[in-house]
Amino acid sequence: MTQKLIEGFRAFKKETYENGSGLMPRLIKDGQSPDYFIISCIDSRSNPGTIFRPDPGTFFAHKAMGAIVRPYKKGTALAAALQFALIHNKVRELIILGHTGCGAIKALVDRINDDEISSFIDVAQQGLQHAQMRCANVCTHDELVRYTEEEIVLESARNLKSYPSVAKALEAGQVTIRPWIFDMESGELLEYCEDQKKFCPITDH
Ligand SMILES: [Zn+2]
């Protein structure tokens, strides 16, 4: 069952240890200093380790269903990871990577009957409410899910500012928060454009 993973690891080892790139030995000797911290969904299709084709040492990664960021709470996995990345390492770009066709967001919209899952995703209710306001009762179900995906990425970006490490890094001008969406159907990467108040393809920039 694990054969696919082992084959992938062999290819990785060849590329980064054995082919003279010297990348991993260098990262081990000098340590890591990634520029990016990426918060993404657990979805297997929008994995930043795949879609950005990164070299080892490129970014810190944190995963949560729907890429949902709760308001700050001391002692959570995300709070500790952000503290490490922003205060002890000088990460400069904080990316929230949502994606279309997100099962977690659909579960929120459809009020999934699973207490374990809903007790996490329900923290994003405000994003759903914003999407419902945008829809004003004339959206299709698919449009409501799509708007909710967008609103939750924006809500998560706002919530990030409540983390002391993020607030400190923002105040120092060290970090930029970027709400992104991977549109899986069109294969576009979208970024929220403040001036147009909507998500625009990054490849158009
Ligand atoms: Zn998802």
Boltz pocket constraint, residues with backbone or C-beta under 6 A from the ligand:
constraints:
  - pocket:
      binder: B
      contacts: [[A, 41], [A, 42], [A, 43], [A, 65], [A, 66], [A, 67], [A, 99], [A, 101], [A, 102], [A, 103], [A, 104], [A, 105]]
      max_distance: 6.0
